[in-house]
Amino acid sequence: MASARAFLCKDQLQCLICLDVFTDPVSTPCGHNFCMTCLREFWCRTLHYQCPVCKEEFVICPDLHVNAFISELVNQFLNQLPSKPKKVLCDSCTEKKVEALKSCLHCGLSFCSSHLIPHKTKAKLIRHKLMEPVENLENYICQKHERPLELFCRDCQTCVCEFCTDRDHMTHNTVPIEEKSEVMKNCLGPIKAEAQQMIQERLEMIADIKHSVELNKKITEKADLVKIFKALKICILRSQAELPKIMEEKQNAVERQAEEFIKDLEQEITELKWRKTELEQLLHTEDHLHLLQN
């Protein structure tokens, strides 16, 4: 169940006041965590020192220090987020580079609005295939024929150019990549729904485990072990001192097992959330070739 890669989840690093990832996380004496600024503003509004979660009150203002451990987890989480795509610059600009508006698969270059004008006015260039600007144009061009990858070969399950169908893929079943991309998007919808269902099931399992651990803890705390064993025979009384320790060890073992299981489930939920996010990006992408290659 445990994944080879452990991802941090935003829900685990979320301030319960601003509902965003911690900024300068601090911990209250009762063990709850908040952004330092959020907690101070909360206390300013309420005029007394109280935990926003469990409502425990503090006689004096707790001395707040940034929790170094949680702060490091936040940094790791932010570092594992996908970076924003880089801006693609115009290849024709000679002085100050301007952001490209389109990329041309035939020219193998990206153009800003000014340098794109010939592709809209000259007859030969109008026939060129334009797409949203991308940095790695070579991935969209057939390395063998230096032509745009415009077709998808169903027999070989790969993208090909028009020249490929004249030789290596002459007898193969090929379709435009746009058509194949739409088919793939239709397939991704149910997969995304399945991922969401798996996330929900695991969240419910975590809630059940936490409830069971808490219930078991309350039962252990309420049991009046001393009164019970005072009424028993002397041989049982000898074991009276050892029983709380045994019960505590048993409770600790249950909690450890529950924590490990929850950790595994949370890791799986995180990976499913990432999978769901990637699926959503693929569902909305207009870059058909990128979708098929991934």
C-alpha positions, 0 to 999 in steps of 0.5 A: 500500500505504501508508495515508493514516494511519499508526498506531503498533502496540503490538508496536513499543512493547512492553517485552520484559520486562513485555510491555506498552507502555513506561513511561519507556523506556530504551536499553541500549548494545547498542540494545535498549529496556526500561522503566526499572523493568523493566531495573533489577529484571532486573539486581537479580535477575541480579546482573550487567549483561546485556542481557535480549535479546542477553545482551551483558554490560556491565562497569559499570552503564550510565547509563540515561536516558529515551529521549525519542524512544520516549517521544514515540511511546508518548504518540502511541500512547496518544493514538490509542487509543479513549477509554473510553465516558463514563458516562451520567447519570440525567436525572431526578436533581435533586441528585447525578447517578447513573449511568443504568441504562437509556435510554428511546427513547419518553421520550428520557431516561435513568434510574437504578434508582430513577427507572426504577421507573415504567417497570416498574410503570405500564402505559403506561410498561411498553410503552416500549422500554428499552435500555442507556444511551446519551448520544446518544439523538437518534440512536436516534429518527426525526427526522421522527416522533420515534419510536424507530428500530425497523425496517430498510428493506432497499430504502433500507438505512436505519433507520426508525420505525413511522410511516415504514412508513405513508408513505415506506416503505409498500411497502418490505421492512422487518425489525426492526433486531434481525433485521438486526443478527444478519444483519450480525454473521454477515457480519462473522465471515468479514471478521474471519477474512480480516483475521486471515489478512491480518495473518498473511501480512504478518507472515510477509512481514516475517520473510522480508524481515528474514531476507533482509537479515540473510543478505545482510549476513552474506554481504557481511561474510564475503567476503574481498574483498582476497584475491580481488582481489590474485590478479587483474590490475592493472586490477582492483586499481585498482577494489579500493578502490572495491568495499567502498564499492559493496558497502556502498552496495548493502547500504544500499540493500537495507536502506533498501528493506526498511525501507520495505517493512516500514514499509508492511506494519507500517502495514497490519498496524496498520490491520488490527488496528484493523479487527479490533478494531472488528469484534470490538466490533461482533460483541459489541455489543448496540446493534443500531442502532449496528452498522447505522449504522456 
